[in-house]
Amino acid sequence: MKQGTIDLLSSERGTLCLLLVLASTVLVLMGKLTAEQWLTYTQWICVTLVAAKTITGAVETMKSAPAPADPLPTATAVKINPSSSSE
């Protein structure tokens, strides 16, 4: 097996994806789902898996990114009182 397939099947999400596809295939064989419904269902399963892996990868990347050295200075507000003049 290719390494990508091994990685997919060793993850919880990959195993769940495979089980859901197998379950939907059984439902087609039992006549409970049509082929079009099976196709739509499996597409949603795969899209959800890819989205979850993408979000997980992005979060891991952000966790490992170094923090900025110094935050940018913030501007302070100055209140001007026009009634008090120094004449």
Residue frames relative to the residue before (quaternion, step in Angstrom):
aa qw qx qy qz dx dy dz
M 1.0000 0.0000 0.0000 0.0000 0.00 0.00 0.00
K 0.5095 -0.6285 0.4880 0.3273 3.53 -1.13 0.61
Q 0.6413 -0.5608 0.3683 0.3723 3.55 -1.19 0.62
G 0.6271 0.5509 -0.3387 0.4343 3.62 1.02 -0.76
T 0.6544 0.4996 -0.3042 0.4792 3.57 1.02 -0.82
I 0.6385 0.5156 -0.3223 0.4718 3.57 1.00 -0.80
D 0.6529 0.5067 -0.3134 0.4677 3.60 0.96 -0.85
L 0.6485 0.5277 -0.3174 0.4475 3.57 0.98 -0.85
L 0.7270 0.4389 -0.2485 0.4659 3.55 0.84 -0.95
S 0.6492 0.5081 -0.3370 0.4549 3.59 1.15 -0.38
S 0.6266 0.5137 -0.3520 0.4686 3.60 1.23 -0.19
E 0.6000 -0.5729 0.4169 0.3714 3.56 -1.18 0.56
R 0.6588 0.5152 -0.3126 0.4504 3.58 0.94 -0.86
G 0.6587 0.5118 -0.3113 0.4552 3.57 0.96 -0.83
T 0.6479 0.5080 -0.3115 0.4745 3.55 0.99 -0.82
L 0.6493 0.5090 -0.3116 0.4713 3.58 0.97 -0.87
C 0.6263 0.5381 -0.3277 0.4591 3.58 1.01 -0.81
L 0.6669 0.4997 -0.2951 0.4674 3.56 0.89 -0.93
L 0.6626 0.5035 -0.3076 0.4612 3.59 0.93 -0.85
L 0.6567 0.5025 -0.3167 0.4648 3.60 0.99 -0.76
V 0.6385 0.5036 -0.3269 0.4815 3.59 1.03 -0.74
L 0.6523 0.5011 -0.3169 0.4723 3.59 0.97 -0.80
A 0.6462 0.5156 -0.3224 0.4612 3.59 0.98 -0.80
S 0.6702 0.4778 -0.3113 0.4749 3.59 0.94 -0.79
T 0.6057 0.5416 -0.3538 0.4633 3.60 1.11 -0.61
V 0.6345 0.5136 -0.3216 0.4798 3.59 0.99 -0.79
L 0.6480 0.5152 -0.3248 0.4574 3.60 0.98 -0.78
V 0.6179 0.5173 -0.3429 0.4828 3.60 1.10 -0.64
L 0.6696 0.4986 -0.3020 0.4603 3.58 0.91 -0.89
M 0.6720 0.4741 -0.2864 0.4916 3.58 1.15 -0.60
G 0.5069 -0.6698 0.4072 0.3586 3.59 1.26 -0.20
K 0.4802 0.6800 -0.4294 0.3501 3.61 1.23 0.26
L 0.7557 0.2249 -0.1327 0.6006 3.60 1.24 -0.51
T 0.3865 -0.6741 0.5653 0.2768 3.54 -1.20 0.55
A 0.6711 -0.4835 0.3650 0.4273 3.55 -1.28 0.21
E 0.6326 0.5252 -0.3353 0.4600 3.61 1.03 -0.73
Q 0.6501 0.5029 -0.3151 0.4745 3.58 0.97 -0.83
W 0.6277 0.5359 -0.3323 0.4566 3.58 1.01 -0.79
L 0.6595 0.5136 -0.3050 0.4563 3.55 0.94 -0.94
T 0.6598 0.4964 -0.3068 0.4734 3.59 0.89 -0.89
Y 0.6585 0.5240 -0.3036 0.4469 3.57 0.89 -0.94
T 0.7033 0.4529 -0.2798 0.4712 3.59 0.81 -0.94
Q 0.5984 0.5414 -0.3691 0.4611 3.61 1.09 -0.57
W 0.6597 0.4990 -0.3073 0.4704 3.58 0.94 -0.84
I 0.6161 0.5366 -0.3461 0.4612 3.57 1.02 -0.74
C 0.7002 0.4699 -0.2747 0.4620 3.59 0.84 -0.97
V 0.6312 0.5198 -0.3360 0.4674 3.61 0.99 -0.77
T 0.6525 0.5105 -0.3123 0.4649 3.58 0.96 -0.85
L 0.6419 0.5192 -0.3221 0.4633 3.59 0.97 -0.80
V 0.6754 0.4864 -0.2969 0.4681 3.59 0.86 -0.93
A 0.6473 0.5139 -0.3225 0.4614 3.61 0.96 -0.83
A 0.6584 0.5074 -0.3129 0.4595 3.58 0.93 -0.85
K 0.6611 0.4906 -0.3103 0.4753 3.59 0.97 -0.81
T 0.6371 0.5258 -0.3274 0.4587 3.60 1.03 -0.74
I 0.6651 0.4908 -0.3035 0.4739 3.58 0.90 -0.90
T 0.6454 0.5167 -0.3212 0.4618 3.58 0.94 -0.85
G 0.6620 0.5034 -0.3035 0.4650 3.60 0.94 -0.84
A 0.6511 0.5105 -0.3178 0.4631 3.59 1.00 -0.80
V 0.6479 0.5080 -0.3209 0.4682 3.59 0.97 -0.81
E 0.6492 0.5099 -0.3192 0.4655 3.60 0.94 -0.81
T 0.6406 0.5184 -0.3217 0.4663 3.59 1.02 -0.78
M 0.6766 0.4849 -0.2987 0.4667 3.58 0.94 -0.85
K 0.6149 0.5457 -0.3464 0.4518 3.59 1.09 -0.66
S 0.7431 0.4246 -0.2282 0.4642 3.57 0.92 -0.87
A 0.5098 0.6388 -0.4330 0.3801 3.61 1.23 -0.14
P 0.4782 -0.6744 0.4697 0.3097 3.61 -0.94 0.80
A 0.4973 -0.6447 0.4936 0.3057 3.55 -1.13 0.69
P 0.5615 -0.5912 0.4350 0.3821 3.61 -1.08 0.56
A 0.5885 -0.6165 0.4007 0.3361 3.57 -1.08 0.79
D 0.7983 -0.0360 0.0590 0.5983 3.59 0.67 -1.06
P 0.4152 -0.6855 0.5203 0.2949 3.58 -0.89 0.79
L 0.5949 -0.5690 0.4235 0.3781 3.55 -1.16 0.48
P 0.5010 -0.6463 0.4675 0.3358 3.60 -0.98 0.73
T 0.3370 -0.7363 0.5499 0.2049 3.53 -1.09 0.69
A 0.4859 -0.6533 0.4976 0.2991 3.55 -1.12 0.66
T 0.2841 -0.7409 0.5808 0.1816 3.56 -1.06 0.72
A 0.4495 -0.6903 0.5008 0.2659 3.53 -1.05 0.78
V 0.1755 -0.7589 0.6204 0.0912 3.55 -1.04 0.84
K 0.2556 -0.7712 0.5660 0.1400 3.54 -0.74 1.08
I 0.1600 -0.7801 0.6014 0.0645 3.56 -0.80 1.05
N 0.1475 -0.7822 0.6025 0.0577 3.53 -0.78 1.05
P 0.2793 -0.8087 0.4906 0.1651 3.65 -0.24 1.19
S 0.6175 0.5742 -0.3653 0.3943 3.66 1.07 -0.43
S 0.7079 0.3884 -0.2724 0.5232 3.60 1.08 -0.43
S 0.0538 0.7977 -0.5948 0.0838 3.52 -0.41 1.24
S 0.3548 -0.7387 0.5345 0.2066 3.57 -1.06 0.62
E 0.1703 0.8044 -0.5437 0.1683 3.61 0.37 1.26
